[in-house]
């Protein structure tokens, strides 16, 4: 058991340090570890205990074992100031705010909470950011800019729009708070976010679409990705509150769903569940919806070009 538990713990530790598992994110339960790595429950329990002893994880009531908030992913670790706060910077404040929002949710983020994480007085933050709105704008810009566009775009307007949508989805995936704080009707003027608009407008330059239609396409694509991604924060919060993943929560509803299916009122749904099954996750829904949206835009662009 010794070598096995250490190997699994090292694998999870590497994912934490690489930022694949974010601060506050729930780690696999003992049951998941036992199932996924084919080990005994005692070994799985020892894995989580080892991560806690190393300061990489902590047990949170109602949420299970989560990545320790104080252990920031590479590139996001805020510089802790020396006495006198000489090292406090705007970038450090923004990175700390992003890590806290990732771990605890946007509703829990406050200037006081950020100051406590940095070990400084709350008022000292205002020498670097004007206030909460300014901070959120900087958080958006930094988060969106984590994955820039390639220097050479792919050929064709459809692959270019698809690339932009995937970059946005990955960013929203990394930061569940990001989609809900970005507005369509009152868009924040974050330079990196505006680069997505610029990319999409240029992608459609070779078509017959006018600027108004090109902007509508840009907004439509963003609205789709943002709308679907808005479910990520609610799901993350639900996991924090219940300690259950969406799959685990569905298991608790199994008896109720079974009684509804056998009542005869949902015959088609029952047949689908019995014959084909339905493996639902947001990534699959994103892929399906993106393809259908681009199919529709392809027909629209083709119709405009034929006029």
VOZAVO-249076 format. One record per residue (C-alpha): residue in one letter; x negated, y negated, z. Coordinates in nm, 2 decimals. Layout:
<atoms>
atom type A&east X&north Y&up Z
...
</atoms>
This chain:
<atoms>
atom type X&east 0.00&north 0.00&up 0.00
atom type X&east -0.29&north -0.24&up 0.08
atom type X&east -0.42&north -0.28&up -0.28
atom type X&east -0.07&north -0.29&up -0.42
atom type X&east 0.07&north -0.56&up -0.20
atom type X&east -0.24&north -0.77&up -0.26
atom type X&east -0.22&north -0.74&up -0.63
atom type X&east 0.15&north -0.86&up -0.63
atom type X&east 0.07&north -1.14&up -0.39
atom type X&east -0.22&north -1.26&up -0.60
atom type X&east 0.00&north -1.26&up -0.91
atom type X&east 0.27&north -1.47&up -0.74
atom type X&east 0.00&north -1.70&up -0.60
atom type X&east -0.14&north -1.76&up -0.95
atom type X&east 0.20&north -1.85&up -1.08
atom type X&east 0.25&north -2.10&up -0.79
atom type X&east -0.09&north -2.26&up -0.85
atom type X&east -0.02&north -2.28&up -1.22
atom type X&east 0.30&north -2.46&up -1.16
atom type X&east 0.52&north -2.19&up -1.30
atom type X&east 0.69&north -2.16&up -0.96
atom type X&east 0.76&north -2.51&up -0.84
atom type X&east 0.76&north -2.64&up -0.48
atom type X&east 1.09&north -2.55&up -0.31
atom type X&east 1.17&north -2.29&up -0.58
atom type X&east 1.30&north -1.96&up -0.45
atom type X&east 1.05&north -1.67&up -0.47
atom type X&east 1.16&north -1.32&up -0.56
atom type X&east 1.34&north -1.15&up -0.27
atom type X&east 1.20&north -0.83&up -0.11
atom type X&east 1.47&north -0.64&up -0.31
atom type X&east 1.36&north -0.81&up -0.63
atom type X&east 0.99&north -0.74&up -0.57
atom type X&east 1.07&north -0.38&up -0.48
atom type X&east 1.27&north -0.34&up -0.80
atom type X&east 1.05&north -0.53&up -1.04
atom type X&east 0.71&north -0.39&up -0.92
atom type X&east 0.85&north -0.05&up -0.83
atom type X&east 0.72&north -0.06&up -0.47
atom type X&east 0.86&north 0.02&up -0.13
atom type X&east 1.05&north -0.25&up 0.07
atom type X&east 0.77&north -0.25&up 0.33
atom type X&east 0.52&north -0.34&up 0.06
atom type X&east 0.75&north -0.62&up -0.08
atom type X&east 0.79&north -0.76&up 0.27
atom type X&east 0.41&north -0.77&up 0.32
atom type X&east 0.38&north -0.96&up -0.01
atom type X&east 0.60&north -1.25&up 0.11
atom type X&east 0.43&north -1.24&up 0.45
atom type X&east 0.09&north -1.28&up 0.29
atom type X&east 0.20&north -1.58&up 0.08
atom type X&east 0.34&north -1.75&up 0.39
atom type X&east 0.02&north -1.69&up 0.58
atom type X&east -0.18&north -1.85&up 0.30
atom type X&east 0.04&north -2.16&up 0.31
atom type X&east 0.19&north -2.10&up -0.03
atom type X&east 0.54&north -2.01&up 0.08
atom type X&east 0.78&north -2.07&up 0.37
atom type X&east 1.10&north -1.91&up 0.49
atom type X&east 1.39&north -2.15&up 0.46
atom type X&east 1.72&north -2.06&up 0.63
atom type X&east 1.99&north -2.00&up 0.38
atom type X&east 1.75&north -2.00&up 0.09
atom type X&east 1.51&north -1.71&up 0.15
atom type X&east 1.14&north -1.75&up 0.09
atom type X&east 1.05&north -2.06&up -0.12
atom type X&east 0.73&north -2.21&up -0.25
atom type X&east 0.58&north -2.45&up 0.01
atom type X&east 0.67&north -2.81&up -0.08
atom type X&east 0.33&north -2.93&up 0.04
atom type X&east 0.15&north -2.72&up -0.23
atom type X&east 0.19&north -2.92&up -0.54
atom type X&east 0.12&north -2.77&up -0.89
atom type X&east -0.20&north -2.88&up -1.07
atom type X&east -0.18&north -3.23&up -1.20
atom type X&east 0.09&north -3.33&up -0.96
atom type X&east -0.09&north -3.32&up -0.63
atom type X&east -0.07&north -3.67&up -0.48
atom type X&east -0.38&north -3.83&up -0.34
atom type X&east -0.34&north -3.86&up 0.03
atom type X&east -0.46&north -4.20&up 0.13
atom type X&east -0.72&north -4.27&up 0.39
atom type X&east -0.64&north -4.51&up 0.68
atom type X&east -0.56&north -4.85&up 0.53
atom type X&east -0.39&north -4.68&up 0.23
atom type X&east -0.67&north -4.77&up -0.02
atom type X&east -0.59&north -4.47&up -0.24
atom type X&east -0.22&north -4.52&up -0.27
atom type X&east -0.13&north -4.56&up -0.65
atom type X&east 0.17&north -4.59&up -0.86
atom type X&east 0.09&north -4.26&up -1.04
atom type X&east 0.05&north -4.09&up -0.70
atom type X&east 0.39&north -4.22&up -0.58
atom type X&east 0.56&north -4.11&up -0.90
atom type X&east 0.40&north -3.76&up -0.90
atom type X&east 0.50&north -3.71&up -0.54
atom type X&east 0.86&north -3.82&up -0.61
atom type X&east 0.88&north -3.58&up -0.90
atom type X&east 0.75&north -3.29&up -0.69
atom type X&east 0.99&north -3.37&up -0.41
atom type X&east 1.29&north -3.40&up -0.65
atom type X&east 1.19&north -3.07&up -0.81
atom type X&east 1.18&north -2.90&up -0.47
atom type X&east 1.47&north -3.07&up -0.28
atom type X&east 1.69&north -3.23&up -0.54
atom type X&east 1.74&north -3.59&up -0.64
atom type X&east 2.01&north -3.65&up -0.38
atom type X&east 1.75&north -3.59&up -0.10
atom type X&east 1.49&north -3.83&up -0.26
atom type X&east 1.44&north -4.16&up -0.08
atom type X&east 1.15&north -4.41&up -0.04
atom type X&east 1.12&north -4.30&up 0.32
atom type X&east 1.09&north -3.93&up 0.22
atom type X&east 0.82&north -4.01&up -0.04
atom type X&east 0.63&north -4.22&up 0.22
atom type X&east 0.64&north -3.94&up 0.47
atom type X&east 0.50&north -3.69&up 0.21
atom type X&east 0.22&north -3.93&up 0.14
atom type X&east 0.16&north -4.02&up 0.50
atom type X&east 0.21&north -4.40&up 0.45
atom type X&east 0.45&north -4.67&up 0.57
atom type X&east 0.76&north -4.69&up 0.36
atom type X&east 0.71&north -5.06&up 0.28
atom type X&east 0.37&north -4.99&up 0.13
atom type X&east 0.54&north -4.82&up -0.16
atom type X&east 0.69&north -5.14&up -0.28
atom type X&east 0.35&north -5.28&up -0.36
atom type X&east 0.35&north -5.03&up -0.65
atom type X&east 0.71&north -4.98&up -0.74
atom type X&east 0.99&north -5.24&up -0.73
atom type X&east 1.25&north -5.01&up -0.59
atom type X&east 1.44&north -4.68&up -0.64
atom type X&east 1.56&north -4.77&up -0.99
atom type X&east 1.21&north -4.86&up -1.11
atom type X&east 1.08&north -4.54&up -0.95
atom type X&east 1.34&north -4.32&up -1.13
atom type X&east 1.25&north -4.49&up -1.46
atom type X&east 0.88&north -4.40&up -1.40
atom type X&east 0.98&north -4.04&up -1.30
atom type X&east 1.17&north -4.00&up -1.63
atom type X&east 0.89&north -4.14&up -1.84
atom type X&east 0.63&north -3.92&up -1.67
atom type X&east 0.84&north -3.60&up -1.68
atom type X&east 0.93&north -3.65&up -2.05
atom type X&east 0.57&north -3.73&up -2.14
atom type X&east 0.44&north -3.40&up -1.99
atom type X&east 0.47&north -3.23&up -2.32
atom type X&east 0.40&north -3.47&up -2.61
atom type X&east 0.48&north -3.41&up -2.98
atom type X&east 0.21&north -3.25&up -3.20
atom type X&east 0.00&north -3.49&up -3.41
atom type X&east 0.13&north -3.31&up -3.73
atom type X&east 0.50&north -3.26&up -3.75
atom type X&east 0.64&north -2.94&up -3.91
atom type X&east 0.77&north -2.96&up -4.26
atom type X&east 1.14&north -3.04&up -4.30
atom type X&east 1.39&north -3.23&up -4.10
atom type X&east 1.55&north -2.93&up -3.93
atom type X&east 1.23&north -2.78&up -3.78
atom type X&east 1.14&north -3.13&up -3.65
atom type X&east 1.48&north -3.18&up -3.48
atom type X&east 1.46&north -2.83&up -3.34
atom type X&east 1.11&north -2.90&up -3.20
atom type X&east 1.24&north -3.22&up -3.02
atom type X&east 1.54&north -3.03&up -2.87
atom type X&east 1.31&north -2.75&up -2.75
atom type X&east 1.07&north -3.00&up -2.59
atom type X&east 1.36&north -3.16&up -2.41
atom type X&east 1.50&north -2.83&up -2.29
atom type X&east 1.17&north -2.72&up -2.15
atom type X&east 1.13&north -3.06&up -1.97
atom type X&east 1.48&north -3.02&up -1.82
atom type X&east 1.40&north -2.67&up -1.72
atom type X&east 1.09&north -2.78&up -1.54
atom type X&east 1.28&north -3.06&up -1.37
atom type X&east 1.64&north -2.98&up -1.30
atom type X&east 1.71&north -3.33&up -1.17
atom type X&east 1.60&north -3.49&up -1.50
atom type X&east 1.90&north -3.44&up -1.72
atom type X&east 2.16&north -3.58&up -1.48
atom type X&east 1.97&north -3.90&up -1.43
atom type X&east 1.93&north -3.98&up -1.80
atom type X&east 2.21&north -4.18&up -1.94
atom type X&east 2.36&north -4.18&up -2.29
atom type X&east 2.57&north -4.49&up -2.26
atom type X&east 2.30&north -4.69&up -2.07
atom type X&east 1.98&north -4.53&up -2.19
atom type X&east 1.67&north -4.60&up -1.97
atom type X&east 1.40&north -4.77&up -2.17
atom type X&east 1.13&north -4.51&up -2.09
atom type X&east 0.85&north -4.52&up -2.35
atom type X&east 0.82&north -4.14&up -2.37
atom type X&east 1.19&north -4.10&up -2.40
atom type X&east 1.20&north -4.35&up -2.68
atom type X&east 0.94&north -4.15&up -2.86
atom type X&east 1.20&north -3.87&up -2.90
atom type X&east 1.43&north -4.12&up -3.07
atom type X&east 1.16&north -4.24&up -3.30
atom type X&east 1.06&north -3.87&up -3.38
atom type X&east 1.42&north -3.78&up -3.47
atom type X&east 1.48&north -4.09&up -3.68
atom type X&east 1.16&north -4.03&up -3.88
atom type X&east 1.25&north -3.66&up -3.92
atom type X&east 1.56&north -3.77&up -4.11
atom type X&east 1.38&north -4.02&up -4.34
atom type X&east 1.38&north -3.78&up -4.64
atom type X&east 1.76&north -3.74&up -4.63
atom type X&east 2.03&north -3.96&up -4.77
atom type X&east 2.15&north -4.05&up -4.42
atom type X&east 2.17&north -4.42&up -4.33
atom type X&east 2.03&north -4.55&up -4.00
atom type X&east 2.36&north -4.53&up -3.83
atom type X&east 2.42&north -4.17&up -3.91
atom type X&east 2.06&north -4.09&up -3.82
atom type X&east 2.11&north -4.25&up -3.48
atom type X&east 2.43&north -4.05&up -3.43
atom type X&east 2.24&north -3.73&up -3.51
atom type X&east 1.97&north -3.82&up -3.25
atom type X&east 2.23&north -3.90&up -2.98
atom type X&east 2.44&north -3.59&up -3.06
atom type X&east 2.13&north -3.36&up -3.03
atom type X&east 2.02&north -3.52&up -2.71
atom type X&east 2.38&north -3.51&up -2.57
atom type X&east 2.39&north -3.13&up -2.64
atom type X&east 2.06&north -3.05&up -2.47
atom type X&east 2.12&north -3.29&up -2.18
atom type X&east 2.48&north -3.17&up -2.13
atom type X&east 2.38&north -2.81&up -2.10
atom type X&east 2.08&north -2.89&up -1.89
atom type X&east 2.30&north -3.08&up -1.64
atom type X&east 2.41&north -2.74&up -1.51
atom type X&east 2.05&north -2.67&up -1.40
atom type X&east 2.05&north -2.90&up -1.10
atom type X&east 2.38&north -2.77&up -0.97
atom type X&east 2.26&north -2.41&up -1.01
atom type X&east 1.93&north -2.49&up -0.83
atom type X&east 2.13&north -2.66&up -0.55
atom type X&east 2.36&north -2.36&up -0.52
atom type X&east 2.07&north -2.13&up -0.48
atom type X&east 1.93&north -2.35&up -0.21
atom type X&east 2.26&north -2.36&up -0.03
atom type X&east 2.35&north -1.99&up -0.06
atom type X&east 2.01&north -1.82&up -0.10
atom type X&east 2.16&north -1.63&up -0.39
atom type X&east 2.06&north -1.64&up -0.76
atom type X&east 2.34&north -1.66&up -1.02
atom type X&east 2.31&north -1.29&up -1.08
atom type X&east 2.33&north -1.21&up -0.71
atom type X&east 2.63&north -1.44&up -0.67
atom type X&east 2.81&north -1.26&up -0.96
atom type X&east 2.75&north -0.93&up -0.77
atom type X&east 2.95&north -1.07&up -0.48
atom type X&east 3.24&north -1.14&up -0.72
atom type X&east 3.24&north -0.80&up -0.87
atom type X&east 3.53&north -0.65&up -0.68
atom type X&east 3.75&north -0.96&up -0.75
atom type X&east 3.67&north -0.95&up -1.12
atom type X&east 3.73&north -0.58&up -1.15
atom type X&east 4.08&north -0.62&up -1.00
atom type X&east 4.16&north -0.89&up -1.25
atom type X&east 4.04&north -0.69&up -1.54
atom type X&east 4.24&north -0.38&up -1.45
atom type X&east 4.56&north -0.59&up -1.41
atom type X&east 4.61&north -0.59&up -1.79
atom type X&east 4.63&north -0.96&up -1.82
atom type X&east 4.28&north -0.99&up -1.96
atom type X&east 4.28&north -0.70&up -2.20
atom type X&east 4.05&north -0.86&up -2.46
atom type X&east 3.80&north -0.97&up -2.20
atom type X&east 3.82&north -0.63&up -2.04
atom type X&east 3.74&north -0.46&up -2.37
atom type X&east 3.45&north -0.69&up -2.43
atom type X&east 3.31&north -0.62&up -2.08
atom type X&east 3.35&north -0.24&up -2.12
atom type X&east 3.22&north -0.20&up -2.48
atom type X&east 2.96&north -0.47&up -2.54
atom type X&east 2.89&north -0.64&up -2.21
atom type X&east 2.79&north -1.00&up -2.19
atom type X&east 2.45&north -1.10&up -2.06
atom type X&east 2.49&north -1.47&up -1.98
atom type X&east 2.21&north -1.71&up -1.91
atom type X&east 2.16&north -2.08&up -2.00
atom type X&east 1.86&north -2.01&up -2.22
atom type X&east 2.06&north -1.78&up -2.44
atom type X&east 2.34&north -2.03&up -2.45
atom type X&east 2.09&north -2.30&up -2.55
atom type X&east 1.96&north -2.10&up -2.83
atom type X&east 2.30&north -2.01&up -2.96
atom type X&east 2.43&north -2.36&up -2.94
atom type X&east 2.12&north -2.52&up -3.09
atom type X&east 2.14&north -2.30&up -3.40
atom type X&east 2.51&north -2.37&up -3.45
atom type X&east 2.45&north -2.74&up -3.41
atom type X&east 2.17&north -2.74&up -3.66
atom type X&east 2.38&north -2.53&up -3.90
atom type X&east 2.65&north -2.80&up -3.89
atom type X&east 2.40&north -3.08&up -3.94
atom type X&east 2.25&north -2.89&up -4.24
atom type X&east 2.59&north -2.88&up -4.40
atom type X&east 2.65&north -3.25&up -4.32
atom type X&east 2.31&north -3.36&up -4.46
atom type X&east 2.36&north -3.15&up -4.77
atom type X&east 2.71&north -3.30&up -4.83
atom type X&east 2.56&north -3.66&up -4.80
atom type X&east 2.28&north -3.57&up -5.03
atom type X&east 2.51&north -3.44&up -5.30
atom type X&east 2.71&north -3.77&up -5.32
</atoms>
